[in-house]
Amino acid sequence: MTDIETKLITLASKRFDKDATGFTATDDFFEKLGIDSYQAMDMLTEVEEAFDVEIPDYELNGVNTFGGLAQVIGRRL
């Protein structure tokens, strides 16, 4: 896993009080975290602050895995 993926998984698991053991970059974060799209947007705000990036909504179309989100973040760093 990349550093971005590891940090992202740690952040998301803490946000939703989940044990990150066994989380992988290919996991669907909606399913793994048990969240809906509203909660995902809240998480995105925290992610943007943690990585000091701004991610436009259009870049998130079809992104539902930790690895996919990490790639979007990586392009913004």
C-alpha positions in Angstrom: 0.0 0.0 0.0 1.1 3.6 -0.7 1.6 6.1 2.1 -1.5 8.0 0.8 -3.6 4.8 0.9 -2.4 4.0 4.5 -3.1 7.5 5.7 -6.5 7.5 4.0 -7.6 4.2 5.5 -6.4 5.3 8.9 -8.3 8.5 8.7 -11.5 6.9 7.4 -11.5 4.1 9.9 -11.0 6.5 12.8 -13.8 8.8 11.5 -16.3 6.0 11.4 -14.9 4.1 14.4 -14.0 1.0 12.4 -11.0 -1.4 12.9 -8.8 -0.9 9.8 -7.2 -4.3 10.2 -7.7 -6.1 6.9 -8.6 -2.9 4.9 -7.0 -2.9 1.5 -6.7 -0.3 -1.3 -9.2 -2.3 -3.5 -11.9 -2.2 -0.8 -15.1 -0.3 -1.6 -15.1 2.3 1.1 -19.0 2.6 1.1 -19.2 -1.2 1.9 -16.2 -1.4 4.2 -17.1 1.6 6.3 -20.9 1.0 6.1 -21.5 4.6 4.9 -23.8 6.4 2.5 -23.0 9.2 0.1 -23.7 11.9 2.6 -21.2 10.4 5.0 -18.7 10.0 2.2 -18.9 13.7 1.5 -18.3 14.5 5.2 -15.3 12.1 5.0 -14.0 13.9 1.9 -14.0 17.2 3.8 -11.7 15.7 6.4 -9.6 14.1 3.7 -9.1 17.4 1.9 -8.0 19.0 5.2 -5.7 16.1 6.2 -3.9 16.1 2.8 -4.2 19.9 2.3 -5.9 19.5 -1.1 -9.1 20.5 -2.8 -10.8 17.8 -4.9 -13.5 18.9 -7.4 -16.6 16.7 -7.4 -16.1 15.7 -11.1 -12.9 14.0 -10.2 -14.8 11.7 -7.8 -17.2 10.3 -10.3 -17.0 6.5 -10.1 -14.4 6.6 -7.3 -15.5 4.1 -4.6 -12.2 2.4 -3.4 -9.5 3.6 -1.1 -7.0 3.2 -3.9 -9.1 5.2 -6.3 -9.4 8.0 -3.9 -5.7 7.8 -3.1 -4.9 8.3 -6.8 -7.2 11.3 -7.0 -5.4 12.8 -3.9 -2.0 11.9 -5.4 -2.8 13.9 -8.5 -3.6 17.0 -6.3 -0.5 16.9 -4.2 
